Amino acid sequence: MIKIYRKTATIKAEQFDGSEEMIELYDMGFQLAPNGKGGAIIKTLEGDLLVHVGDWIATGVNGEHWIIPNALYEQQYGELPVISKELDTYIQLYKRKGYGITDMLYDLNDEVCPDVHLTKDDIARAWLDGYQVEEDDD
């Protein structure tokens, strides 16, 4: 019987723009691709690979890199939502106390968490899939 699995790991990814800064950051060598378009060689666990401008460079938890073509990236990956520090504290409190997502959503109101730009569906996705916390403007 075939089982269906969901992949839940998050990655860091940056779209390759061909700049010298990115080539230096990822310790790449420049190479002209056979079609005449520029590219760079990046070291991956699978060996040296050619990355084209517009492709995404993904970085795993151990610092390993792999290439994701832009079309595939747009189809399969979505950026994590950005939430306030207050909402992050609220989510962490409920998870730490062993409450479920329905408890949190039921108790959630504008006084407790004024993240007005997020719907409860957005907040539920953040709980389930992960999120980024807003950075201070300082």
C-alpha positions in Angstrom: 0.0 0.0 0.0 1.3 3.4 -1.0 1.5 5.9 1.8 1.4 9.7 1.3 3.9 11.9 3.2 4.1 15.6 3.7 7.5 17.3 3.7 7.7 19.9 6.5 11.3 21.1 6.6 12.0 24.8 5.9 14.9 26.0 3.8 16.7 29.3 3.2 16.8 30.3 -0.5 18.2 33.2 -2.4 17.6 33.9 -6.1 20.9 34.0 -8.0 21.3 37.4 -9.7 24.8 36.8 -11.3 26.4 39.5 -9.2 30.0 39.3 -8.1 28.8 39.6 -4.4 26.8 36.4 -4.7 29.5 34.6 -6.6 31.9 35.5 -3.8 29.4 34.7 -1.0 28.8 31.2 -2.3 32.5 30.7 -3.3 31.5 30.1 -6.9 33.5 30.1 -10.1 32.1 32.0 -13.2 31.4 30.0 -16.3 29.8 30.9 -19.6 27.0 28.4 -20.3 26.9 26.6 -23.7 23.9 28.8 -24.8 26.0 32.0 -24.2 24.1 33.0 -21.1 26.2 33.5 -17.9 26.2 31.2 -15.0 28.4 30.2 -12.1 29.6 26.9 -10.7 28.6 26.1 -7.2 29.8 23.2 -5.0 27.0 20.9 -3.9 26.7 17.5 -2.3 26.1 16.1 -5.8 29.2 17.8 -7.2 29.9 21.1 -9.0 26.7 22.4 -10.7 26.0 25.3 -13.0 23.6 27.8 -11.6 21.9 30.3 -14.0 20.7 33.8 -13.2 17.1 33.4 -11.9 17.7 30.0 -10.3 17.5 29.7 -6.5 20.3 28.7 -4.3 18.9 26.7 -1.3 20.8 26.2 1.9 20.1 23.3 4.2 20.4 23.1 8.0 24.0 21.8 7.6 25.1 24.6 5.2 24.8 22.4 2.1 23.6 24.0 -1.1 21.5 22.8 -4.0 20.0 24.5 -7.0 16.3 24.9 -7.7 15.2 26.2 -11.1 13.0 29.2 -10.9 9.9 27.6 -12.4 10.1 24.7 -9.9 10.7 27.1 -7.1 7.6 29.1 -7.9 5.6 25.9 -8.2 6.7 24.2 -5.0 7.9 26.7 -2.5 6.2 29.6 -0.7 7.7 32.2 1.6 6.8 31.8 5.3 4.5 34.5 6.6 6.0 37.4 8.7 4.3 37.8 12.1 4.8 40.2 15.0 6.8 39.5 18.1 3.5 39.6 20.1 1.9 36.9 17.9 5.1 34.8 18.1 5.0 35.0 21.9 1.3 34.1 21.9 1.9 31.0 19.6 4.9 29.9 21.7 2.9 30.2 24.9 0.1 28.0 23.6 2.5 25.4 22.3 4.5 25.4 25.5 1.4 24.8 27.6 0.3 22.0 25.3 -2.8 23.8 23.9 -3.9 23.2 20.4 -4.3 25.5 17.5 -8.1 25.7 17.9 -7.7 26.9 21.5 -5.3 29.6 20.4 -7.6 30.7 17.5 -10.6 30.7 19.8 -8.9 32.9 22.4 -7.2 35.2 19.8 -8.5 38.7 19.7 -7.3 42.2 18.7 -6.4 43.1 22.3 -4.2 40.1 22.8 -2.6 40.3 19.3 -3.1 43.3 17.1 -1.8 41.6 13.9 -4.6 43.0 11.8 -2.9 42.3 8.5 -3.2 38.5 9.1 -6.4 36.5 8.9 -7.0 33.5 11.2 -6.3 31.3 8.2 -2.8 33.0 7.9 -2.2 32.5 11.6 -3.2 28.9 11.4 -0.7 28.4 8.4 2.0 30.1 10.5 1.3 27.7 13.4 1.4 24.6 11.2 4.1 25.5 8.6 6.3 28.0 10.5 6.9 31.7 10.2 9.3 34.5 10.4 9.2 37.1 13.2 9.3 40.8 12.2 12.6 42.5 12.8 12.8 45.7 14.9 13.0 48.9 12.9 15.9 50.1 15.1 
